[in-house]
Amino acid sequence: MFAYDRAQFDQLADDALAMARALGASDTAVGLSESFGLSVNVRKRKVETVEQNRDKGLSLTVYLGQRRGDATTSDFSRQAIEDTVRAAFDIARFTAEDAYAGLAEPDEFAREFPELDLFHPWELTTEQAIELALRCEGAALGTARAISDCEASVSTSQGHFLSANSRGFRGGYPYSRHSFGVGPIAKRGRAMQRDGWYSSERDASLLADPERVGRYAAERSLSRLGSRKLSTRRVPILFEAPLAGGLLGSFSAAASGGSLYRKASFLLDAMGTDVFPSHLSITESPHQVGGMGSAPFDDDGVATRARRIVDHGRLEGWFLSCYSARKLGLKTTGNAGGEHNLAFVSDTTRPADDFAAMLRKMGTGLLVTELMGQGINTVTGDYSRGATGFWVEGGEIAYPVEEITIAGNLRDMFRGIVAVGSDVYVRGSRSTGSVLIDEMAVAGS
């Protein structure tokens, strides 16, 4: 399956570290990776693209005191690695000193590596991938005559990596990710609407039924036909679960070390204060078995740990790498490279609080199912994005809406979260049910 095994990666890492040490490096970090994958796209029952990839790489960071140099290569020959080490060393010689640069401290490194079930190879042939994509697309096209066009894709990727450094850290593991999705276009007269759906898992046996995905995507597109505009107003907003994870993303961006030390976050002075209502917490679970964001250690080799970043509304933690932590005079949180399986958790959520129940909780307001644009200012918290969705009256969907903008400030939006549904959806490293916010501005016609 892989051209290189763990023992070979270990030897290559040892060679690179020894070369850097011989040149006079004070510290060195090396990363080795290998991956391969297959991607297929079909449209109107015809194959459009088939792509196969196989990649490998070695990345090297050399420190000369507080000076740092980086270099990479895809050639694993001894001469290429020597050249890469020399290149990183030479870069370090001519860079300015950075008082915050350097590897993590030895007591911060991960020493235990729990089995997280992140690797499930899928021996998928090109023919099988095409068949799967056609099944998904065919189900969408067969849902209704109004589905006039459609495209579907299937992808699989698997790889493994090793990280090692001169302070004694060494760790790595194999991983996989498989997915398929479909984007149908619904047409009625001159009106056209598009939506989509997909399924993504580390284990292909857990992927949703392709016909079911195709039909559901088609139904979403069909439901948007006849969309209307809204007049400008202030109303409750319900973020559909797949979109609600974006609120977690906005929070993590504002709570990240890079935003904080650049003083580019509206949460700059919020540590220890109530940022969300008291019923809401945000958890990070890096050791979740099979999770897309699971990892025993971060990009610095620092051990990850489960924690409550927000505890009953109160901000208790940042997302810090070694570098950003030093800049802030704090300790790393094991988040070099990003977050690890964030989730909204509300004390008020009950098993019966499914999507229909969340609509009833809202009563009259706007259900948002798609957002457009990047109108989020992490410095001020101002939030303004194009949106489509459905107008809801009396707890029931009344009609689809489009060409509107929803606006507010993340401070108010976070504090205004009334409820989180039990209709939990996992998208990447974030999971949440639908999220109801008490009020936002809607700009329309």
ZIQUINOR-V591481 format. One record per residue. N is the residue number from 1. RES is the residue in three letters. SS is DSSP state (A for helix, B for strand, O for the rest). OMEGA is omega in whole degrees, -180 to 180 (* if undefined). Layout:
# ZIQUINOR-V591481
n	res	ss	omega
N	RES	SS	OMEGA
N	RES	SS	OMEGA
This chain:
# ZIQUINOR-V591481
n	res	ss	omega
1	MET	O	176
2	PHE	O	179
3	ALA	O	-179
4	TYR	O	176
5	ASP	O	-176
6	ARG	A	-179
7	ALA	A	178
8	GLN	A	176
9	PHE	A	178
10	ASP	A	-178
11	GLN	A	178
12	LEU	A	178
13	ALA	A	178
14	ASP	A	-179
15	ASP	A	-178
16	ALA	A	179
17	LEU	A	179
18	ALA	A	178
19	MET	A	-180
20	ALA	A	179
21	ARG	A	-180
22	ALA	A	179
23	LEU	A	179
24	GLY	O	178
25	ALA	O	177
26	SER	O	176
27	ASP	B	-180
28	THR	B	172
29	ALA	B	-178
30	VAL	B	176
31	GLY	B	178
32	LEU	B	-179
33	SER	B	176
34	GLU	B	-180
35	SER	B	173
36	PHE	B	-178
37	GLY	B	-180
38	LEU	B	178
39	SER	B	-179
40	VAL	B	175
41	ASN	B	176
42	VAL	B	177
43	ARG	B	-178
44	LYS	O	175
45	ARG	O	176
46	LYS	B	179
47	VAL	B	178
48	GLU	B	-179
49	THR	B	170
50	VAL	B	-179
51	GLU	B	173
52	GLN	B	179
53	ASN	B	172
54	ARG	B	-175
55	ASP	B	170
56	LYS	B	-179
57	GLY	B	174
58	LEU	B	177
59	SER	B	-174
60	LEU	B	173
61	THR	B	-180
62	VAL	B	177
63	TYR	B	169
64	LEU	B	-171
65	GLY	O	-179
66	GLN	O	176
67	ARG	B	-171
68	ARG	B	174
69	GLY	B	-178
70	ASP	B	176
71	ALA	B	-180
72	THR	B	174
73	THR	B	173
74	SER	O	180
75	ASP	O	-177
76	PHE	O	177
77	SER	O	-178
78	ARG	A	-179
79	GLN	A	180
80	ALA	A	179
81	ILE	A	176
82	GLU	A	179
83	ASP	A	-180
84	THR	A	177
85	VAL	A	180
86	ARG	A	-180
87	ALA	A	179
88	ALA	A	179
89	PHE	A	-179
90	ASP	A	177
91	ILE	A	180
92	ALA	A	-178
93	ARG	A	-173
94	PHE	A	177
95	THR	O	178
96	ALA	O	177
97	GLU	O	176
98	ASP	O	-174
99	ALA	O	-176
100	TYR	O	-178
101	ALA	O	175
102	GLY	O	178
103	LEU	O	174
104	ALA	O	176
105	GLU	O	-176
106	PRO	A	-178
107	ASP	A	178
108	GLU	A	-176
109	PHE	B	174
110	ALA	O	177
111	ARG	O	178
112	GLU	O	-175
113	PHE	O	-179
114	PRO	O	177
115	GLU	O	-175
116	LEU	O	175
117	ASP	O	-175
118	LEU	O	-173
119	PHE	O	176
120	HIS	O	-179
121	PRO	O	-179
122	TRP	O	-179
123	GLU	O	-175
124	LEU	O	176
125	THR	O	177
126	THR	A	-180
127	GLU	A	179
128	GLN	A	178
129	ALA	A	178
130	ILE	A	180
131	GLU	A	180
132	LEU	A	178
133	ALA	A	180
134	LEU	A	177
135	ARG	A	-179
136	CYS	A	-180
137	GLU	A	-179
138	GLY	A	178
139	ALA	A	178
140	ALA	A	-179
141	LEU	A	-178
142	GLY	O	-177
143	THR	O	-179
144	ALA	O	179
145	ARG	O	-179
146	ALA	O	175
147	ILE	B	-171
148	SER	B	-177
149	ASP	B	-178
150	CYS	B	170
151	GLU	B	-178
152	ALA	B	-179
153	SER	B	175
154	VAL	B	177
155	SER	B	175
156	THR	B	177
157	SER	B	178
158	GLN	B	-177
159	GLY	B	173
160	HIS	B	-177
161	PHE	B	175
162	LEU	B	172
163	SER	B	-180
164	ALA	B	176
165	ASN	B	-174
166	SER	O	178
167	ARG	O	173
168	GLY	O	179
169	PHE	O	173
170	ARG	B	179
171	GLY	B	179
172	GLY	O	-179
173	TYR	O	174
174	PRO	B	-178
175	TYR	B	178
176	SER	B	174
177	ARG	B	-178
178	HIS	B	-178
179	SER	B	166
180	PHE	B	-179
181	GLY	B	-176
182	VAL	B	180
183	GLY	B	-180
184	PRO	B	174
185	ILE	B	177
186	ALA	B	-177
187	LYS	B	175
188	ARG	B	-173
189	GLY	O	178
190	ARG	O	-178
191	ALA	B	177
192	MET	B	179
193	GLN	B	180
194	ARG	B	171
195	ASP	O	-178
196	GLY	O	177
197	TRP	B	178
198	TYR	B	176
199	SER	B	-178
200	SER	B	-178
201	GLU	B	171
202	ARG	O	-180
203	ASP	O	-176
204	ALA	A	-180
205	SER	A	180
206	LEU	A	179
207	LEU	O	179
208	ALA	O	177
209	ASP	O	-175
210	PRO	A	178
211	GLU	A	180
212	ARG	A	178
213	VAL	A	-180
214	GLY	A	-180
215	ARG	A	-179
216	TYR	A	178
217	ALA	A	179
218	ALA	A	179
219	GLU	A	177
220	ARG	A	178
221	SER	A	-179
222	LEU	A	-177
223	SER	A	-178
224	ARG	O	177
225	LEU	O	-178
226	GLY	O	-179
227	SER	O	179
228	ARG	B	172
229	LYS	O	175
230	LEU	O	171
231	SER	O	-180
232	THR	O	-177
233	ARG	B	172
234	ARG	B	-174
235	VAL	B	170
236	PRO	B	-180
237	ILE	B	174
238	LEU	B	176
239	PHE	B	175
240	GLU	O	-173
241	ALA	A	180
242	PRO	A	178
243	LEU	A	-174
244	ALA	A	176
245	GLY	A	177
246	GLY	A	176
247	LEU	A	174
248	LEU	A	178
249	GLY	A	178
250	SER	A	177
251	PHE	A	-177
252	SER	A	178
253	ALA	A	-179
254	ALA	A	-178
255	ALA	O	-179
256	SER	B	-178
257	GLY	A	-179
258	GLY	A	178
259	SER	A	-176
260	LEU	A	-177
261	TYR	A	173
262	ARG	O	-177
263	LYS	O	-178
264	ALA	O	-178
265	SER	O	176
266	PHE	O	178
267	LEU	O	-171
268	LEU	O	-177
269	ASP	O	-171
270	ALA	O	-178
271	MET	O	179
272	GLY	O	180
273	THR	O	179
274	ASP	B	-179
275	VAL	O	178
276	PHE	O	175
277	PRO	O	-172
278	SER	O	-180
279	HIS	O	-170
280	LEU	B	173
281	SER	B	173
282	ILE	B	-179
283	THR	B	173
284	GLU	B	-174
285	SER	O	-176
286	PRO	O	-178
287	HIS	O	176
288	GLN	O	-177
289	VAL	O	177
290	GLY	O	-176
291	GLY	O	179
292	MET	O	180
293	GLY	O	-177
294	SER	O	178
295	ALA	O	178
296	PRO	O	179
297	PHE	B	-179
298	ASP	O	-176
299	ASP	O	175
300	ASP	O	-175
301	GLY	O	-178
302	VAL	B	180
303	ALA	B	175
304	THR	O	180
305	ARG	O	177
306	ALA	O	-180
307	ARG	B	170
308	ARG	B	-180
309	ILE	B	171
310	VAL	B	-178
311	ASP	B	-178
312	HIS	O	175
313	GLY	O	-173
314	ARG	B	180
315	LEU	B	-175
316	GLU	O	-176
317	GLY	O	175
318	TRP	O	173
319	PHE	B	-170
320	LEU	O	167
321	SER	O	176
322	CYS	A	-176
323	TYR	A	-177
324	SER	A	178
325	ALA	A	179
326	ARG	A	179
327	LYS	A	-176
328	LEU	A	-178
329	GLY	O	-178
330	LEU	O	177
331	LYS	O	178
332	THR	O	177
333	THR	O	-179
334	GLY	O	-178
335	ASN	O	171
336	ALA	O	-176
337	GLY	O	175
338	GLY	O	-176
339	GLU	O	-179
340	HIS	O	174
341	ASN	O	177
342	LEU	B	178
343	ALA	B	168
344	PHE	B	176
345	VAL	B	-179
346	SER	B	177
347	ASP	O	-176
348	THR	O	-178
349	THR	O	177
350	ARG	O	-180
351	PRO	O	-178
352	ALA	O	-177
353	ASP	O	179
354	ASP	O	-176
355	PHE	A	-180
356	ALA	A	179
357	ALA	A	179
358	MET	A	175
359	LEU	A	179
360	ARG	A	177
361	LYS	A	-179
362	MET	A	-179
363	GLY	O	177
364	THR	O	-178
365	GLY	B	-174
366	LEU	B	170
367	LEU	B	-179
368	VAL	B	-179
369	THR	B	177
370	GLU	B	178
371	LEU	B	-179
372	MET	B	178
373	GLY	O	-177
374	GLN	O	-174
375	GLY	O	178
376	ILE	B	179
377	ASN	O	-177
378	THR	O	179
379	VAL	O	-177
380	THR	O	-175
381	GLY	O	-180
382	ASP	B	-173
383	TYR	B	178
384	SER	B	-177
385	ARG	B	173
386	GLY	B	-175
387	ALA	B	167
388	THR	B	-179
389	GLY	B	-175
390	PHE	B	173
391	TRP	B	-176
392	VAL	B	177
393	GLU	B	179
394	GLY	O	178
395	GLY	O	179
396	GLU	B	177
397	ILE	B	-178
398	ALA	B	-179
399	TYR	B	179
400	PRO	B	179
401	VAL	B	180
402	GLU	B	178
403	GLU	B	177
404	ILE	B	176
405	THR	B	174
406	ILE	B	-174
407	ALA	B	178
408	GLY	B	174
409	ASN	B	-175
410	LEU	A	176
411	ARG	A	-179
412	ASP	A	-180
413	MET	A	179
414	PHE	A	-179
415	ARG	A	-177
416	GLY	O	178
417	ILE	B	-176
418	VAL	B	-175
419	ALA	B	174
420	VAL	B	-176
421	GLY	O	175
422	SER	O	180
423	ASP	O	-172
424	VAL	O	178
425	TYR	B	180
426	VAL	B	176
427	ARG	B	-177
428	GLY	O	-177
429	SER	O	-179
430	ARG	B	178
431	SER	B	179
432	THR	B	168
433	GLY	O	176
434	SER	O	-174
435	VAL	B	-180
436	LEU	B	178
437	ILE	B	-170
438	ASP	B	-178
439	GLU	B	171
440	MET	B	177
441	ALA	B	174
442	VAL	B	178
443	ALA	B	-180
444	GLY	O	-177
445	SER	O	*
